[in-house]
Amino acid sequence: MADLARVRVWADALIALHLDPKWTFAFDRATTRAGLCDHRTQRISVSRHFAERFDDDEIHQVLLHEVAHALAGPKAGHGPRWKSVANDLGYVGKRLVDTPISSELAPWIGECPKGHQVYRYRRPSKTTSCARCSRSYDPAFALRWTKRVTQ
C-alpha cells in the first residue's frame, strides 16, 4: 500500500521536473481507473482507492503514465508519440488496472441465471441481461440486482 503523502510528493516532483507550473495534482475517487491526465484543467490525478491498495512502484508507474499523457498532448492517446515520451520517462508499459477493486467497492451486484456477476455503482434503472450470455437483451439471462450490505 502506497503512502498518500509520499504519492503527493512524487507527483509534485514529477510535475515540477517535467511540466508547466500550471499543472497540479489531486487524488480522486475513481474506481475503474488508476490515474487521469486532464488537459483542460491541467491536472493529474490518481485514484485514492487504487493508491491505498497498490504498492509504491505501481503508483509511481501510474504517475509516469499520466505525466507522459501531459507531455505528449491531448491528441496523442496511447500512440507512438505517447509511447516515446513514456519510455523516456521510465514507464515500463504494464497495464495496472486488472485488480478487483471495482467489484470490491460497487454497491450493486447483478447476477445472471448462469452465475455471472456484474457490478454497478448506481442502481440500474432498466432491466438488463448478462452480456456474457447474450449479445442483445434476452429475458432468459435477466440480471437479478441486489444491494451489497456494507458493514
Long-range contacts (C-beta under 8 A, 24 or more apart in sequence): 1-52, 1-53, 1-54, 1-55, 2-51, 2-52, 2-54, 2-55, 2-56, 2-58, 2-59, 3-56, 4-48, 4-51, 4-52, 6-56, 7-46, 7-51, 7-59, 7-63, 10-59, 10-60, 10-63, 11-44, 11-46, 11-63, 14-63, 14-64, 14-67, 15-44, 15-67, 18-67, 18-70, 18-71, 18-89, 19-67, 19-70, 19-71, 23-70, 27-51, 31-101, 31-102, 31-105, 31-106, 31-121, 32-97, 32-102, 33-97, 34-59, 34-62, 34-96, 34-97, 35-62, 35-63, 35-65, 35-66, 36-66, 37-66, 37-67, 37-69, 37-70, 39-70, 39-73, 39-74, 42-70, 44-70, 49-101, 49-105, 50-96, 50-97, 50-99, 50-101, 53-99, 53-101, 54-96, 58-96, 61-91, 61-92, 61-94, 61-96, 62-96, 64-89, 64-90, 64-91, 65-91, 106-148, 107-147, 107-148, 107-150, 108-145, 108-146, 108-147, 108-148, 109-145, 109-146, 109-147, 109-148, 110-143, 110-144, 110-145, 111-143, 111-144, 111-146, 112-141, 112-142, 112-143, 112-144, 113-140, 113-141, 113-142, 114-141, 118-143, 120-145, 123-147
